[in-house]
Amino acid sequence: MALWKKLYYSAMVLTLVLVVLGELIWLPDPLRLSATIYWIDMIDELIYVLILIPLLWMAGSLIHLRSYRQQLGMWVRAASIIVAGLACVIILLTVPKKLEYSAGAFILTWLLVLVDLFVNELQGRKLPIKTISLFAATIGLMLVMFWPTKYLVTYPGLTLNMNRYAHTSESNVHGDISGVLVFERPAFPIDWVYAKLFAKYSFEVENLGMTLGEYNQEVRLMKADANAAGSAVAFQKVGKGKGISSDGVRITAILKDSPASGQIQLGDVIQQVNGQAVTTVQELTERMKSVKPNDQVALMVMRGGKQVSVQAKTRTNPDDPSRAAFGIQVENEVQYDLPILVSYHDYLLHEGGPSHGAMLALTLIDQLTPCGVTYGNHVAGTGTMEPDGSIGPVGGLEQKAYTISRTNADVFFVPAANESEAKKGAPSLQIVPVHTLDDILNWLKDHPKQTAGQLSCP
């Protein structure tokens, strides 16, 4: 076989290998380059291996061109492959953490390579059976590997060093604290094969209620909110801020059958109901208890930076016919007191979500407390960080516990509501259910692996 063909085929085989390895990227998670460099850190560098694929295609086209350089068509095909391949390389080098940007360039380069193989077979006065078969086989494999089904798959993920993820200019690293991420995405046919080979794959019927793009945007916003909430609560704990406060209730959605749709607007922040102050969703619920279905309600809302008075009509609450409702979705209009700038590491595989909030808060408290708060324990945990210091439940606990069980963590803190699920994932792991951040701090103080005198202080 000619060298240029070997390079073409080698790139295609490498593509398939990297696709499989990409879907099983969680398997080497226990590997550590050092005590602080986790597998997730190494993945950020390994992404550049993808550059080998277009480079092999470009090299193959150049070698092929040397053999047929007098043919104009060969020049055109080679130039097309080189330009598309260069686009792949440039995109990967400039925006390596946005793989979707380079996907189109990769597919285009692959198609151009197939065209070159197809034309070469035709020129040899042969029916291009090999190229057609290769194209059909590749399409078949891609369908198996990437055709989305109606199911969502959740499977084990990756741990991350929280001290690498977040730090401030005033911080000192003391303890060893790990967060944990699991994978949840639309299931592909190949995932049922992986589920037979590896532990803790679970499937459920997909019910996102939104497009995948909208879902990705939502989890990115959740990640930003979790960063802010975890930081604000941590600063308050060490006496460096006021934590999280709410000064109203923001309208995030107006239902189609809402009788108030002509008076209220998306983004309005409700601050008063019938003259009574409203600062949280809970207070709004309390104020609405005295309102009857179909009543008009006087609202004071913040709109575009100005207070506006509106009269909003209600309807029957579909969940309780005796209660009134506006037909809207709301959330607290929270304010985060962040007196210190926190720097975050942008991991390729940490797309979003709120489940790292509690461990972020613990990490910053540990960094800002002389000698730290872990008392020599290697701590792992998960859970959302709520404004009052409570730790909220999260998903994927069975997979998260299994992921942590593969490391050397001494304890895995989980929201109390998720305890049973976590124990299913790792029965032998020391799992501690907690309700609040104080529960974590108290447990660590009561279960030291090192005494205060043994801890290293700055």
C-alpha positions as CSV (number, residue, x, y, z in Angstrom):
1,M,0.0,0.0,0.0
2,A,1.3,3.5,-0.9
3,L,2.5,5.6,2.0
4,W,-0.1,8.3,1.4
5,K,-2.9,5.8,1.7
6,K,-1.3,4.4,4.9
7,L,-1.3,7.9,6.4
8,Y,-5.0,8.5,5.4
9,Y,-6.1,5.2,6.9
10,S,-3.9,5.7,10.0
11,A,-5.7,9.0,10.7
12,M,-9.1,7.3,10.4
13,V,-8.1,4.5,12.7
14,L,-6.7,7.1,15.2
15,T,-10.0,9.0,15.0
16,L,-11.9,5.8,16.0
17,V,-9.5,5.0,18.8
18,L,-9.7,8.6,20.2
19,V,-13.5,8.5,20.0
20,V,-13.7,5.3,22.0
21,L,-11.1,6.6,24.5
22,G,-13.0,9.9,24.8
23,E,-16.2,8.1,25.8
24,L,-14.2,6.0,28.4
25,I,-12.1,9.0,29.6
26,W,-13.2,8.3,33.1
27,L,-11.4,5.0,33.4
28,P,-7.9,6.3,34.3
29,D,-9.3,8.8,36.8
30,P,-7.3,7.4,39.8
31,L,-4.0,8.2,37.9
32,R,-2.1,11.1,39.4
33,L,0.8,12.9,37.8
34,S,1.6,14.2,41.3
35,A,-0.3,14.8,44.5
36,T,-1.9,17.9,43.1
37,I,-2.2,17.1,39.3
38,Y,-5.3,14.9,38.7
39,W,-6.2,13.0,35.5
40,I,-8.7,15.8,34.6
41,D,-5.7,18.2,34.5
42,M,-3.9,15.9,32.1
43,I,-6.9,15.7,29.8
44,D,-6.6,19.4,29.1
45,E,-3.2,18.7,27.6
46,L,-4.1,15.4,25.9
47,I,-6.7,17.2,23.8
48,Y,-3.9,18.4,21.6
49,V,-3.4,14.8,20.4
50,L,-6.4,15.4,18.1
51,I,-4.1,17.6,16.0
52,L,-2.3,14.4,14.8
53,I,-5.4,13.5,12.8
54,P,-5.5,16.5,10.4
55,L,-1.7,16.5,10.3
56,L,-1.6,12.9,9.0
57,W,-4.3,13.7,6.4
58,M,-2.3,16.8,5.3
59,A,1.0,14.8,5.1
60,G,-0.8,12.1,3.1
61,S,-2.2,14.6,0.6
62,L,1.3,16.2,0.1
63,I,2.9,12.8,-0.6
64,H,0.1,11.9,-3.0
65,L,0.5,15.2,-4.7
66,R,4.2,14.5,-5.4
67,S,3.1,11.4,-7.4
68,Y,0.5,13.2,-9.5
69,R,1.6,16.9,-9.4
70,Q,1.0,17.4,-13.1
71,Q,-2.7,16.8,-12.7
72,L,-4.8,19.9,-11.9
73,G,-7.4,17.9,-10.1
74,M,-4.8,16.5,-7.7
75,W,-3.6,20.0,-6.9
76,V,-7.2,21.0,-6.1
77,R,-7.8,18.0,-3.9
78,A,-4.5,18.4,-2.1
79,A,-5.1,22.1,-1.5
80,S,-8.6,21.5,-0.2
81,I,-7.4,18.8,2.3
82,I,-4.5,21.1,3.5
83,V,-6.7,24.1,3.9
84,A,-9.4,22.1,5.8
85,G,-6.7,20.4,7.9
86,L,-5.1,23.7,8.8
87,A,-8.5,25.0,9.9
88,C,-8.7,22.0,12.3
89,V,-5.3,22.6,13.7
90,I,-5.8,26.4,14.1
91,I,-9.2,25.9,15.8
92,L,-7.8,23.3,18.2
93,L,-4.8,25.5,19.1
94,T,-6.9,28.7,19.6
95,V,-10.1,27.3,21.2
96,P,-9.2,23.8,22.4
97,K,-12.0,23.8,25.0
98,K,-14.7,24.3,22.3
99,L,-14.5,21.0,20.4
100,E,-17.8,21.7,18.6
101,Y,-16.1,24.5,16.7
102,S,-13.6,22.1,15.1
103,A,-16.1,19.3,14.5
104,G,-17.2,20.8,11.2
105,A,-13.6,21.2,9.9
106,F,-12.8,17.6,10.9
107,I,-15.8,16.2,9.0
108,L,-15.0,18.3,6.0
109,T,-11.4,17.2,5.9
110,W,-12.5,13.6,6.3
111,L,-14.9,13.9,3.4
112,L,-12.2,15.5,1.2
113,V,-9.8,12.6,2.0
114,L,-12.5,10.1,0.9
115,V,-13.0,12.1,-2.3
116,D,-9.3,11.8,-3.0
117,L,-9.4,8.0,-2.4
118,F,-12.5,7.7,-4.5
119,V,-11.0,9.6,-7.5
120,N,-7.7,7.7,-7.2
121,E,-9.6,4.4,-7.5
122,L,-11.5,5.7,-10.5
123,Q,-8.3,6.7,-12.2
124,G,-7.1,3.2,-11.8
125,R,-10.0,2.1,-14.0
126,K,-11.6,0.4,-11.0
127,L,-15.0,0.5,-9.4
128,P,-14.2,2.4,-6.1
129,I,-15.5,-0.5,-4.0
130,K,-12.8,0.1,-1.3
131,T,-13.7,3.7,-0.8
132,I,-17.4,3.1,-0.9
133,S,-17.1,0.3,1.7
134,L,-14.9,2.5,3.9
135,F,-17.4,5.3,3.7
136,A,-20.3,3.0,4.6
137,A,-18.4,1.4,7.4
138,T,-17.4,4.8,8.8
139,I,-20.9,6.1,8.7
140,G,-22.2,2.9,10.4
141,L,-19.6,3.3,13.2
142,M,-20.5,6.9,13.7
143,L,-24.2,6.1,13.9
144,V,-23.4,3.5,16.6
145,M,-21.1,5.8,18.4
146,F,-23.0,9.1,18.2
147,W,-26.6,8.6,17.1
148,P,-28.7,10.0,20.0
149,T,-31.5,7.9,21.4
150,K,-34.5,8.8,23.6
151,Y,-32.5,7.9,26.7
152,L,-30.1,9.8,29.0
153,V,-27.1,7.9,30.2
154,T,-25.3,8.6,33.5
155,Y,-21.9,7.0,34.1
156,P,-18.8,7.4,36.4
157,G,-16.8,10.6,36.0
158,L,-13.8,12.4,37.2
159,T,-12.4,13.9,40.4
160,L,-10.9,17.3,40.5
161,N,-8.5,19.0,42.9
162,M,-10.6,21.8,44.4
163,N,-7.5,23.7,45.4
164,R,-6.5,23.9,41.7
165,Y,-10.0,24.7,40.7
166,A,-10.4,27.8,42.9
167,H,-8.1,30.1,44.8
168,T,-7.7,33.7,45.9
169,S,-4.7,36.0,46.3
170,E,-5.1,35.7,50.0
171,S,-5.3,31.9,50.0
172,N,-2.9,29.2,51.3
173,V,-3.3,25.6,50.4
174,H,-3.7,23.4,53.4
175,G,-5.9,20.4,53.0
176,D,-6.6,17.8,50.2
177,I,-10.1,18.4,49.0
178,S,-11.7,16.7,45.9
179,G,-14.8,17.5,44.0
180,V,-16.5,14.9,41.7
181,L,-18.1,15.1,38.3
182,V,-20.1,12.5,36.5
183,F,-21.2,12.3,32.9
184,E,-24.8,12.7,31.9
185,R,-25.7,13.0,28.2
186,P,-28.0,11.6,25.5
187,A,-27.3,7.9,25.2
188,F,-25.7,6.4,22.1
189,P,-26.2,2.8,21.0
190,I,-22.6,2.0,22.0
191,D,-23.4,2.9,25.6
192,W,-25.4,-0.3,26.1
193,V,-22.2,-2.2,25.2
194,Y,-20.2,-0.1,27.7
195,A,-22.8,-0.8,30.3
196,K,-22.1,-4.6,29.9
197,L,-18.4,-4.1,30.3
198,F,-18.2,-1.4,33.0
199,A,-19.9,-0.6,36.3
200,K,-22.5,2.0,37.2
201,Y,-24.1,2.9,33.8
202,S,-27.7,3.9,34.2
203,F,-30.3,4.9,31.6
204,E,-33.6,6.8,31.8
205,V,-35.9,8.2,29.3
206,E,-34.8,11.7,28.2
207,N,-37.0,14.4,29.4
208,L,-34.9,17.6,29.3
209,G,-37.9,19.8,28.4
210,M,-35.6,21.9,26.2
211,T,-33.1,21.6,23.4
212,L,-29.6,20.3,24.2
213,G,-28.1,23.7,23.4
214,E,-30.5,25.3,25.9
215,Y,-29.7,22.6,28.5
216,N,-25.9,23.3,28.1
217,Q,-26.5,27.0,28.6
218,E,-28.5,26.3,31.7
219,V,-25.9,24.1,33.3
220,R,-23.2,26.7,32.5
221,L,-25.3,29.3,34.4
222,M,-25.7,26.8,37.3
223,K,-21.9,26.5,37.4
224,A,-21.5,30.3,37.6
225,D,-24.2,30.6,40.3
226,A,-22.5,27.7,42.3
227,N,-19.2,29.5,42.1
228,A,-20.7,32.7,43.4
229,A,-22.8,31.0,46.1
230,G,-19.9,28.8,47.4
231,S,-17.5,31.7,47.5
232,A,-20.0,34.1,49.2
233,V,-20.9,31.6,52.0
234,A,-17.2,30.7,52.5
235,F,-16.2,34.4,52.9
236,Q,-19.0,34.9,55.4
237,K,-17.8,31.9,57.4
238,V,-14.3,33.4,57.8
239,G,-15.7,36.9,58.5
240,K,-14.9,38.5,55.1
241,G,-18.4,39.2,53.8
242,K,-22.1,39.3,54.3
243,G,-22.8,36.1,52.4
244,I,-25.9,35.8,50.2
245,S,-29.0,38.0,50.4
246,S,-32.2,38.3,48.3
247,D,-34.0,41.5,47.6
248,G,-36.9,40.3,45.6
249,V,-38.2,37.5,43.3
250,R,-37.3,37.5,39.6
251,I,-39.8,36.3,37.0
252,T,-38.0,33.7,34.9
253,A,-40.9,32.5,32.8
254,I,-44.5,33.5,32.1
255,L,-46.8,30.6,31.2
256,K,-49.0,30.8,28.1
257,D,-52.2,30.8,30.2
258,S,-51.1,33.4,32.7
259,P,-53.8,36.0,33.3
260,A,-51.1,38.5,34.3
261,S,-49.1,38.3,31.1
262,G,-50.3,41.7,29.9
263,Q,-49.2,43.4,33.1
264,I,-45.9,41.7,34.2
265,Q,-42.8,41.2,32.1
266,L,-40.1,38.5,31.9
267,G,-37.2,39.7,34.2
268,D,-39.4,41.8,36.5
269,V,-38.3,41.5,40.1
270,I,-41.3,41.4,42.5
271,Q,-40.6,43.4,45.6
272,Q,-44.1,44.0,47.1
273,V,-47.4,42.1,47.1
274,N,-50.4,44.2,48.2
275,G,-48.1,46.6,50.0
276,Q,-46.2,43.8,51.8
277,A,-42.4,43.4,51.2
278,V,-41.2,40.3,49.3
279,T,-37.6,39.4,49.4
280,T,-37.7,35.6,48.7
281,V,-39.8,33.0,46.9
282,Q,-40.8,31.7,50.3
283,E,-42.1,35.1,51.3
284,L,-44.0,35.4,48.0
285,T,-45.7,32.1,48.7
286,E,-46.7,33.3,52.1
287,R,-48.1,36.6,50.7
288,M,-50.2,34.7,48.1
289,K,-51.9,32.6,50.8
290,S,-54.3,35.5,51.5
291,V,-55.1,36.0,47.8
292,K,-58.1,34.2,46.3
293,P,-58.2,32.9,42.7
294,N,-59.2,35.5,40.1
295,D,-58.3,38.4,42.5
296,Q,-56.4,41.4,41.3
297,V,-53.1,41.9,43.1
298,A,-51.1,45.1,43.5
299,L,-47.4,44.4,42.7
300,M,-44.4,46.6,43.0
301,V,-41.7,45.4,40.6
302,M,-38.3,46.5,39.7
303,R,-38.1,46.9,35.9
304,G,-35.2,48.3,34.0
305,G,-33.8,49.8,37.2
306,K,-37.0,51.6,38.1
307,Q,-39.8,50.6,40.5
308,V,-43.1,50.1,38.7
309,S,-46.6,49.5,40.2
310,V,-48.8,47.0,38.3
311,Q,-52.2,45.3,38.8
312,A,-51.9,41.6,38.1
313,K,-54.8,39.2,37.8
314,T,-54.6,35.7,39.3
315,R,-56.1,32.3,38.4
316,T,-56.6,29.0,40.2
317,N,-53.5,27.3,41.2
318,P,-53.5,23.9,39.3
319,D,-51.8,22.2,42.2
320,D,-54.3,23.6,44.8
321,P,-57.7,24.9,43.6
322,S,-58.1,26.9,46.8
323,R,-55.0,28.9,46.1
324,A,-54.3,31.7,43.6
325,A,-51.5,31.8,41.1
326,F,-50.1,34.2,38.5
327,G,-49.0,31.4,36.1
328,I,-45.3,32.3,36.3
329,Q,-42.0,30.7,37.3
330,V,-39.7,32.6,39.7
331,E,-36.4,32.5,41.5
332,N,-34.8,34.6,44.2
333,E,-33.0,37.7,43.1
334,V,-29.9,37.0,45.0
335,Q,-26.9,39.2,45.7
336,Y,-23.5,37.7,46.4
337,D,-21.1,39.6,48.7
338,L,-17.7,38.7,47.2
339,P,-15.1,41.0,48.8
340,I,-12.2,38.9,47.5
341,L,-11.6,37.9,43.8
342,V,-11.7,34.2,43.2
343,S,-9.8,32.7,40.2
344,Y,-11.3,29.5,38.7
345,H,-9.6,27.0,36.5
346,D,-11.6,26.3,33.3
347,Y,-11.5,22.5,32.9
348,L,-12.4,21.1,29.5
349,L,-14.8,18.5,31.0
350,H,-16.3,20.6,33.7
351,E,-19.1,22.0,31.5
352,G,-21.4,23.1,34.2
353,G,-23.8,22.3,37.0
354,P,-24.2,23.3,40.7
355,S,-23.0,20.2,42.6
356,H,-19.5,21.5,43.4
357,G,-20.8,24.4,45.4
358,A,-20.4,22.9,48.9
359,M,-16.9,21.6,48.2
360,L,-15.9,25.0,46.8
361,A,-17.1,26.7,50.0
362,L,-15.2,24.2,52.1
363,T,-12.1,24.7,50.0
364,L,-12.0,28.4,50.3
365,I,-12.7,28.2,54.1
366,D,-9.7,25.8,54.3
367,Q,-7.5,28.1,52.3
368,L,-8.4,31.2,54.3
369,T,-8.2,29.5,57.7
370,P,-4.7,29.2,59.4
371,C,-3.7,25.5,59.4
372,G,-6.9,24.7,57.4
373,V,-10.0,22.7,58.5
374,T,-9.4,19.2,57.1
375,Y,-7.2,18.0,60.0
376,G,-5.2,15.7,57.7
377,N,-8.2,14.0,56.0
378,H,-8.3,13.6,52.3
379,V,-11.8,15.0,51.8
380,A,-14.3,14.4,48.9
381,G,-17.8,15.6,48.6
382,T,-20.7,16.9,46.6
383,G,-23.8,19.0,47.1
384,T,-25.2,22.4,46.2
385,M,-24.5,25.4,48.4
386,E,-27.6,27.2,49.6
387,P,-27.7,30.8,50.9
388,D,-28.3,29.7,54.5
389,G,-25.4,27.3,54.6
390,S,-27.4,24.2,54.0
391,I,-26.3,21.6,51.4
392,G,-28.8,20.7,48.8
393,P,-29.3,17.3,47.0
394,V,-27.7,16.6,43.6
395,G,-28.0,13.9,41.0
396,G,-25.8,11.0,40.0
397,L,-24.8,10.0,43.5
398,E,-24.4,6.3,42.7
399,Q,-21.9,7.1,40.0
400,K,-20.2,9.9,42.1
401,A,-19.7,7.6,45.1
402,Y,-18.3,4.9,42.8
403,T,-15.9,7.4,41.2
404,I,-14.7,8.5,44.7
405,S,-14.3,4.9,45.8
406,R,-11.6,4.5,43.2
407,T,-9.4,7.2,44.8
408,N,-7.7,7.4,48.2
409,A,-10.3,9.7,49.8
410,D,-10.8,9.2,53.5
411,V,-14.4,10.5,53.6
412,F,-17.1,11.4,51.1
413,F,-19.6,14.0,52.3
414,V,-23.0,13.8,50.6
415,P,-26.3,15.7,51.1
416,A,-28.4,13.8,53.6
417,A,-31.2,13.2,51.1
418,N,-28.7,11.3,48.8
419,E,-27.2,9.0,51.4
420,S,-28.9,5.8,50.3
421,E,-28.1,6.3,46.7
422,A,-24.5,7.1,47.5
423,K,-24.1,3.9,49.5
424,K,-25.4,1.9,46.6
425,G,-22.5,3.2,44.5
426,A,-19.8,2.4,47.1
427,P,-20.9,0.3,50.1
428,S,-17.3,0.2,51.6
429,L,-16.6,3.9,51.2
430,Q,-16.9,6.1,54.4
431,I,-20.0,8.2,53.4
432,V,-21.1,10.9,55.7
433,P,-24.5,12.5,55.2
434,V,-24.7,16.2,56.0
435,H,-27.3,18.9,56.1
436,T,-25.1,22.0,56.4
437,L,-21.6,23.2,55.9
438,D,-21.2,23.3,59.6
439,D,-21.9,19.5,59.7
440,I,-18.8,19.0,57.5
441,L,-16.6,21.3,59.6
442,N,-17.7,19.7,62.8
443,W,-17.2,16.2,61.5
444,L,-13.6,17.0,60.4
445,K,-12.8,18.6,63.7
446,D,-14.1,15.5,65.6
447,H,-12.3,13.0,63.3
448,P,-8.7,14.3,62.8
449,K,-6.0,12.3,61.2
450,Q,-3.5,14.9,62.4
451,T,-3.6,16.9,65.6
452,A,-3.4,20.7,65.5
453,G,0.3,20.6,66.4
454,Q,1.0,18.3,63.4
455,L,-0.7,20.6,60.9
456,S,1.5,22.8,58.8
457,C,0.7,26.5,59.3
458,P,1.8,29.4,57.1
